[in-house]
Amino acid sequence: MATSLGANRYNRQNWEEADFPILCQTCLGDNPYIRMMKEKFGQECKICDRPFTTFRWCPGARMRFKKTEICQTCSKLKNTCQTCLLDLEYGLPVQVRDQALGMIEDLPKSDVNKEYYTQNMERAIANTDGTTPVGEIAKAQAANDLLSRLARNTPYYKRNMPHICSFWVKGECKRGEECPYRHETPTDPDDPLSDQNIKDRYYGVNDPVADKLMKRAANCPDITLVAPEDKTITTLYIGGVTEEINEQDLRDHFYQFGEIRSIHIASKQSCAFVQFTKRSEATLAAEKSLGKLVIKGKKLAIRWGRSQGSSRALTSKSEEKEISLPPVPGLPGALPMPEDILKGGPRGKKRPHPDEPPPPGTFGPQRVMPPPLMGPGPPPMPLMPPPMPGTSQAQFNSERRSQTYYPSQNPQRLGKYF
């Protein structure tokens, strides 16, 4: 139990008890069987200084342990996570959300005013079912294009990685791979992101992460879709479609723009094609859904489809072009046709018998290679050296037949001529 001076200023009836924390998906981790350590009144809230029930857990393998930093009352006032203090709906800092929605909420920061304001908000939260926002968030306007463009729809588990090992930075870490901390070069100490304050993050002032996101949004040009010149194209391409999204989900979103002719989902390519009956309806759907298409928590990309005629024309043009490739050196030439061999060899000549004497002016049968068809190759090699002087042709033929090891070396088989 916390026993600091700040804890004794409040009555224990105002100390907060909870059974489960208010966390975002990133801080909770990807493990569905997570175990948490719960401690009643484990520490004081970093905002209102009231003791509250703390939770500590490990979000995944090779991740650092995380714990709750603020109480649930302060979390509900700003609709933020108890650990990272980012907005639960958009995953953005409070400063970015307040500027995009036009919210101006000046919370009290003195001890007496802070206690009075917190007690009033607790009464307002107790009169609701827990899902209705209170305070300035309930009066905020609807989300705009800036929030939909900067919102993070998927968890960012890299934020749960361990801190950098200070011993490794100094060259003194002896744990090696067993070290639970990261062995990476730290960022520049002059980087504004290295100096973050939890109270500035909560109140939405002087937040370096929010300043970086706003500068990125200001420098990013507006994305526009250029409609194709072919007026017959009424199909829109939808990218990033998962197995959870079916045809009815796409129809429920696009029916508001006009009559839909057909919807085709390609599961292997993770995309879909929505075809409208009129070009004006497809144009309206592309303009209204660009950068705002979110179905079942998944942000989808949208583009214009292509006509089948243009793709066929491109295919026919590519087929008309002759592809010339350089010859591969060192490949053997083509073998003779079987009908030529059956007729007695190329050009109708009779195949000589192995025991017949060679023609005059030659030493013996030699293998003759046909000329290569795919470029110059190595010179033809004889099957075996010519007979030595003083050796008869019969002895030479018997030695040649005794040295035949493979069927392809047998001169009596088809496929080889001499």
N, C-alpha and C positions, 0 to 999 in steps of 0.2 A: 504494500500500500504506500502511496506517495505521502510523504510527511514534510514537504517543503512549506515555506511560509505562504506561498500562493494557495496551497490546498487548504490551509486553515482559515482563510478569509471567507470561505463559503460554507454554507450549511450542507451536511451530507445528503440532505434530501434533493439537492440540485445536482449531485454527482450522477453521471450517466452510466447506465448499464445497458448492454446490448448482447444479443445472441449471435449475430453475424455482422461483419463489416459491410460498408458500402464501397465497392471496388469496381474498377473498370476491367475489361477483359484482359488487357495487357498486364496489369499488376497481378491479376488472379493466376495467370499462367495457362499453359495448354494441358496440364495434367488434370483429368477429371476426378482423380482420387487423391486430392490434395489434403494434407493434414495441417491443422492450425493449432497453435498454442495460445490459449486464452488466459488473460490475467485481468481480474477486476480491479479497476482504478490503478492500472499499472503506471500511468504517467499523466501529466497535464497536457491539455490541448495547447498546441502552439499558437492558437489564435485567441481563444477566450480564457485560457489558463485554468480551466476546470478539469478535475480528474475524470477520466473516462475509461471504459473497458478497452484494452489494447489487444491486438491480434498480431501474431508473428507466424510466418510460413516461408517456405521455399517454393518459388513459382515453377521450378523445373530443374533438370539436370544441368550442372555447370553454371548455375545461376546463384546470385547472392540472396541471402535472407532479407525479406522485406517486412515492414510493420506499419501499422496505422499511425498517422502523425496528428490528425485533428479529430475532434469528436464528430458524432453524426449530426448534431444540430448545426454546426458550422458547415458541414458538408451539404446538408439539405438547403441551406440558405443560398448557396452558390451553385448547387447542382454539380458538385465536383467529387472526384474520387478522394477517399480519406488518405491515400498514400501519395499519389503523384500530383494531386490537386489540379488535374485537367478536367475539362468538361466531360460529363458522362455521355452526352449525346453526340458531340462532334469530335471529341478527342483533341480539342484545341485549348490553349491557355485562356484564362478568364479575360484577359485584356483584349485578345482578338475577338472573342465572342461578344463582349460588351460593345466594342466599336462597330462590329458588323450589325448588331441588333439595335444600336442607338440607345443602349442602357446607360444611365447615369445613377449609380448607386454609391452613396457616400456613407459607408458604415462607420459607426463611432469607434474610436481607437483608445479613448481614455478608459480607465478601469471602471468607474461608476456608470458611465453611459453604456459601456459595453455590456455590463451585467444586466442593466435594465432592458436594453434592446434584445439581449439573448433570451431573457425570461418571456418577453412579449412574443417573440418568434416561436418559442416552445409551445405557448398556448395556441398560436395559430396552426402549428403543425399538428398538435393533438386533436384539433377539430376537423382534420382532413383524414383521408384514408391512406395517406402516405405516398400516393402517386401523383397528387396534385401539387404543382409548384407553388411556393409562397414568395412574398416579397416582390421585388422588381422583376423577377423572371416571369411571374404570372402575367405581368402587364406588357411584356416585351412583344414586339411585332414578330411576324412570321420570318422564317429563315430566308435569306437572300442568296444571290448568286455567289457572293464572296465566301459564305460559309460552305455552300455545296462544293465549291472548287477546292477549298483548303481542308475540308473535313477528311479525317482518316477513318475509313470504313472497315479496315482490317487491323487486327492486333499487331503491335510493334514490339515483339519479344526481345529485340536487341537492347531495349532500355533496361532489361533486368540483368544484364551481364555484370560480372563482378567489377570492382574498382581496380584501378591500376596498382600493381605492387610497387610500393615505394622502395623496398629493398632492391628490386630488380633494376629500378631506375638508377640507383646508386652503385649497381654492380655487386651487391652483397647477398642476393637471394640464392640459397643453397638447396631449395626444395625441388627445383626443376619442374617436371610435369605434375608433381603432386601439389604444387602451390595452388591454393584456391583463388588467387587473384590473377588478373590479366598481366601478361608480360608484353606490354606495348608501350610505344613512345607516347608520353603525355602530350596534350595539346599545348599550344602557345599560352603562357600565363597571361599575356595581354589580351587574349581572346575574351570578349564580353560574356560568352557562354560559360566560361569557367567561374564566373562570379554570379551565382543565383541565390536569391533569398526567398524563403518559404512564405514570408508575409507579403512580399511584393507580388509573388505569384498568386496569392489568394485575393488580395485587394485589387489586382490588375493594374499596377503602376510599376514603371521602370523594370519591366520584364524583358530580358534580352532575347529570350526565345520568341516572344510575341513580336518584338521589333524585327527580328529576322524574317518571320513569316509575313509580316505586313510589307516589308521591302520586296520580298519575292513576289508577292501578289501585285505590287505596283509595277514592277518591271516586266511581269509576264504579260504578253499581248493577248488580246481577246481572241479566242478560237472561234473561227467561223467555218461553216461548211459551204463549199462551192457546189452549187447544183450542176449536174451534167447537162451538156447541150442537147442531148437526146430527150425530147419531151415525152417519149413513151416510157421512160424509166420511172416507175412508181414504187420501187423496192428499196427498203432500208436495211443495211447490214448492222446487226447487233453483236458486238464482241464481248467476250468474257462470260458467256452463259454457262452456268454450272448445272449439275444434275438436279439441284434443288428447284431450279426454275423450270416450269413446264409451259405448255402452250397457253393455258388459261391465264397464267400470271402476265404474260406478254399481252394477251388480248385485253385484260383488265386495264392495262396502262394505255394502250394505243387506241382503244375504241373511242376515246374522247375527242380524237382529232378527225375522225371520219370513218367511212365504211372500209372494213378490212376484207380484202379478197382472199388471202391465204397467209398462213404462218408456217414456216418450215424450220425445224430445229436440227442442226447438225451436231450431235453429241460429241463425236470424235474430234471435231474442229473447235468445239466450245464456242459456237456462234449460232445465230439464227437470222432468218430473213423474213421481214414483214412487208407484205405487198398490199398497197392501197388501191382502190379503184380509180382515184383521181390524182393527178399530179399536184394539185394545190393542197390536198390533204396530206400528202407525203412531205411536202415542203414545210407545212405548219408543224408536223410532228418532229421533223428534223431540227427546226429552230427552237421549239419549246423543250425538247429533250436533250439538247446538246449540253453535256457537262452536268446534267441534273438527273440522269436516268439511274435510279437506285431501286432495285427490286429485291426484296428479302434480304436487305442489308448488303447487297453486292452492287458496287458501282460498275455500270456497263458502259461500253463505248458504242457510239453510233456513227455510221457513215453511210454514204449513198452506195447503192448496189451498181453493178455493171450489167450492161445489156449483153445477151448471148450472141447477138450479131457481131458486135465489135470483137468479142473474144474469138469467134470463129474466123473472122477476117484476119486477126493477128496470127491465128494458127495456120491458115492457108498460106499467108505470106512467108511465114517461117519455113513451111514445108517446101516452098518453091526454091528457096535458096539452096544451092549446092554446097555441101560441107566438104572441104578439101583438107585432109589431114596429112602431115608429113609421114613418109614410110618409116617403119621401125627397122633399124639396121640389125643384121645378124639372124633374121628369120629364114627358115628353109623355103625353098620354092614349092609350088603346088605339085601334087602327085598326079600321075597320068590317069586318065579315065579308065574304068574297068573294061569298057568295050574295046578300047584300043589295045589293052593288054591281051584280051581274049583273041583278038585278031592276029596276034603275033608281035605286039609292041607298037610303039609310035610309028605313024606313017605306013602301017601295014607291013613292016619288015618281019621276017621270021626270026624267032628267038633261037639263038645257037644252043646246042646241047652242051652240058658241062664237060663231056669227055671228048668233044670234037676239038681239033687243033685250032688255035687262034688264027685269025687272018694274018697274012704275011705282013711283016713290019711291026708286029706287036708282040709283047712278051706273055700276055695272058689276059684273062677277062678282068676288066676293071669296071668299077661302078661309075656310071655316068649320071650326074645330077642334072635335072632340067634347069633351064635358066630361071632365076628368081623373078617373081612378078611384082614384088613390093619394094624393089630397090636393090642396090648392090649388096651382096652378102659375102660370106667367106668363100674362098675357092673350094671346088669339089675335092674331097679327099678319097683316095682309093680305098677299096675295101680291105686289101692286104697288099704288102709290097710285091713287086714282080719276082719271079723265080730267079734264084741264083744261077750263074753260068755253070753249065754241066748238069743241070737238073732237067729231067724229062717232064713233058706235060702231064703224063699220067701220075707221076709222083707228086707233082704240084697240085693236081686236082684232088688226090686222096688226102693230102695234108690240109687242103682248104676245107674239105667236107668234115674232117675230124675236128677242126677248130670251130665248127658252127655250134654256138651255145644257145642262141635264141631263135625262135621261129622266124623272126623277121630277117635273120641272116641266112636262112636257107634259100638258095637260088631257085629251088624247085617250087616254091610257094608263089602264089599270085601276089602282086603288089611290088615286085622287084624284078628288074630285068637287067641283063648284062649285054 
